[in-house]
Amino acid sequence: MKRRRRDAVLALVMLGPSAVILVAFVLYPLARAVWLGRQRCDARAQNCRTNGFRQYVDVVQSREFQHSLWVTVKFALLTVPVGVALGLGLAVLADRHLRGVGFFRTVFSSTVATSVAVASLMWLFLLQPSRGVLANIGWLNQLAPVIKRPGLLNDAGTALSGVALSSVWANLGFTFIVVTAGLQSIPRELHESAYVDGAGPWRRFTNVTVPMLSPTLVFVGVVLTSRAFQAYGEIDLLTKGGPVPQDSTSTLTYLIYGSTSIARSDAGLQSTVAVLLFVVLLVLSVVQLRGLERRVHYGN
Amino acid sequence: MWRSRLLPVLVVGSFLVVACSGGGDSIQNAGNTTVAPASKPTTATTAGVGDTDTDTAHADTLAPGETLAPGETLAPGETSAPAATDAPTTTVAPSTTVATPLDELPKCPTDALASASGTVDITFWHGMTADLEKQLQALTDEYNASQTKVHVTLQNQGGYEQVIDKYLQSGQDSRPDLAQAPEYAVQEFRDTNSFVPVAACVKADNYDTSPILPAAVNAYSSGGVQWSMPWNVSNPVLYYNKKIFAQAGLDPEKPPRTLEELQADSEQIVSSGAAKYGLVVDTDFDSGGGWYIEQWFAKAEEFIADNDNGRSAPATHMLFAGQTGVDLYTYLQNLVASGAGYNVGANASGQDAFLKLADVSEPGAMTIGTSAALGTVLAAIKGGIAPKIAVEDLGVGPMPGPNGSATVLVGGASLWIVADKGDEKTAAAWDYVKFLSNAQSQSTWAAATGYVPIRSDALSTEPLASKYASDSRYQVAYDSLFQTPDELTAIGALLGPQREIRVLTARALATVFGGGDVATALQEAATQADALLADYAARHGG
């Protein structure tokens, strides 16, 4: 009995510091956001009034929130599969012991050192309809006139794909590095024995590489999904949630914080949407980790 | 195991149920279904009385440990204006309604600087970037070197938006001593009750304001009080390609003045094959979709908001859905639909509209842009951004309007002296403001950038005198402002949520360019704008 109490005290002392940090920087702000989310305030976070938690229901039912949620889901569907596939493809290509492969590895992983802002501005200049390099290539214009008129980022139908393009590019370095590390941890013997058994390159890829890589791929998928749901920089720099009035790229983060968002000057409304985004991401992560867990091969 | 899968299913399920049971109302109405004010309406006053009301009301609504501690954002003058309790404004709607006696507002002790012991350090939040920031830095360095009493530290916030947002969200301690804010933030800044009105400094210092353009002073006044010092004044002008004008058989020295001429010239440019498009337009709230709309109403000698544009009393209704607005939007819609004009869409920083003039394969011949961009545009042309345009090919004319009048509204930004920073800092900020607005600084600044000098005597001061003499393009914006008649419609609107309302008119314009019905789009925007005005009034004790 005495000993148990002593253990409890010791545990408290050991856990105390991190608990304090956790409460101060995670739990308290979270609770505060939940609380703020039931108020409407002005730009100074003053003159608040509240109608209780009904505000969360109102926001979920509002057309702006539903539209933004749908745009966010589309953005994730556009960026995550393509991002994983490209990262995997490049990593497999570069996973050889050839002369000069180091150069390609450096190139493929270079975007990890590029900030979202730099990547977005680069694509903005490339895609600018009047003077942008990509927008003024003759055959590309013939192929896709939208690039010139009104511009990939200015057309309500293609703007989200344009932003996704920039986002996939910017995230490619990260995916490439993680998948490459995963590839290098696959025992060579597995490939060799598959080879001896007469499996071709494609067969070895689908039956050895992909199953052995599955934990890595799930991890990359979860991270990319989470990034897609929280993407802000590229949207703000490339389209500002537009083009209006369709709000084609107005994702949830843009609805919260965007410079032309309807919720921009209302800290209460912003908190409501932020908490809802948190719930969405929480559910998504649980589904991804738990649901896919069983299909993941962790090796023996 | 089953629990871990049940949780997400439950959450998703309830999410969908809630989402589908709703009527797709606007998020703007969230939490408003039955308005139950958690706090009693705060009594807004012009002098900061009622602060105690605000505080207690706050304590009701906000969680314990609220980071915005009471008093942080309070109006100045708590101690300095005991007379304010009797202010006649306490029961009336805020701000513009009643002229406020200066005595009730924060004081401007201009003599405090002389008695200051050492150098007074002040910080200035501004939104000037790139070349403009360099010019501001140069002026400030000159000021700092010229005397030892005051040292100014510039803090670039990245843009006007950021200055506004950060200022509004900052507590008393983290605020700067001086802030630069654009014309659409006047009412919102003024309603923070946290500034020393420039009028108080003018009075205390016996400062001579006669050379300053009245239009600039009026724009930054509210309730009969000049709140801030106009500094970087700009207004929209027409930029056009003289070479294309000549090829189309138009007089390159005679840009269009009226909307009819603008359309006729655009059509002639297109039909003659001189360029693919005539006028390039945009739908940004800060230019074609918002600021220019207000300009066009002023040019038509119409109010865009009731109560004399919100200047005799807080505005309650926007008037842009009336005939003037319908005519204007229909005109723009036809111009673009006929192919005589081209819409570049949202036009951040004005870039896309200018770049359309530089397009090699499908250029436009004209666009409307802020005069403040002239220096940057000429530098960009010199830098080779437009292979087919030489520096002298760029023409500048007054912004065309319904009847060809010169009328323009003051744009750009002004300088706001933050209150409650101590007498020495207030006096120091005023001293720096005086330096920035003197004839020499204004002359240097305007010559380098294309901004309009706020005072007539800057025109006879070098380097602006020779700049205007050698390159008349720089003078167009000044002439427009100088010729603007002294009318109420020509002062511009004063609205609490002015920026948000511009976003709405910009959306309406984008809708119209997309083929939407003009009257419907404008009516919808007006309804939303009126709701914003009512909401703002409710929060500010209207």
Interface residues (C-beta under 8 A of the other chain):
Chain A: R32 W35 R38 Q39 R40 D42 A43 R44 A45 Q46 N47 C48 R49 T50 N51 R54 Q55 V57 D58 V59 V60 Q61 S62 R63 E64 F65 Q66 Q128 P129 S130 R131 N136 K148 R149 P150 G151 N154 T239 K240 G242 P243 V244 P245 L255 S259 T260 I262 A263 R264 S265 G268 L269 T272 V279 V283 V286 V287 R290 G291
Chain B: S4 R5 L7 P8 V11 V12 F15 V18 A19 S21 G22 G23 G24 D25 S26 I27 Q28 N29 A30 G31 N32 T33 T34 V35 A36 P37 A38 S39 T42 T54 H58 T61 L62 A63 L68 T73 E161 D165 L168 Q169 E188 T192 T283 F285 N343 V344 G345 A346 A348 Q351 D352 L355 K356 A358 D359 V360 S361 E362 P363 I385 P497 E500 V503 A506 R507 A510 T511 G514 G516 Y536 R539 H540
